Amino acid sequence: MKGPESKFIKVRCKDCENEQVLFNKASTVVSCHICGGKLAVPHGGKAIIKGEVLEVIE
């Protein structure tokens, strides 16, 4: 049986190095809680991740 393709991921902000968990299919812009930088931008399904992906949470 095939599992879901959508996942939660832990991303590190490029600007302030804050680590944050977000959805890889985000439908809105995801901003860093600390500095306000963009971590993910929606792009017709999967979001474009702007930070460094540290971990995929199963």
C-alpha positions in Angstrom: 0.0 0.0 0.0 1.3 3.4 -1.0 1.6 6.0 1.8 0.8 9.7 1.5 3.1 11.9 -0.5 2.7 14.9 1.7 5.0 15.2 4.7 6.0 17.6 7.4 9.6 18.8 7.2 12.0 20.5 9.5 13.6 23.5 7.8 16.4 25.9 8.9 16.0 29.6 8.1 18.9 30.9 5.9 18.8 34.3 7.6 18.7 33.5 11.4 19.2 29.7 11.5 15.9 29.2 13.4 14.5 25.6 12.9 10.8 25.3 12.1 8.5 22.4 11.1 6.3 23.0 8.1 4.1 21.2 5.6 5.8 20.4 2.3 2.6 21.2 0.4 1.9 24.6 2.0 -0.8 26.6 0.3 0.3 29.9 1.7 3.7 31.6 2.2 5.4 30.2 5.4 7.5 32.8 7.2 10.1 32.3 9.9 8.8 33.0 13.4 12.0 34.8 14.4 13.1 37.0 11.5 10.1 36.9 9.2 12.1 35.5 6.2 10.3 33.3 3.7 10.7 29.5 4.4 8.3 28.2 1.8 6.3 29.6 -1.1 3.3 27.8 -2.7 3.8 26.5 -6.2 0.8 24.5 -7.5 1.0 21.5 -5.2 4.4 21.1 -3.4 5.8 24.3 -2.0 9.2 25.7 -3.0 11.4 25.4 0.1 13.6 28.5 0.6 15.5 27.2 3.7 17.7 24.2 4.4 15.7 20.9 4.8 17.1 19.2 7.9 14.7 16.3 8.3 11.6 14.7 6.9 9.2 13.8 9.7 7.4 10.5 9.0 
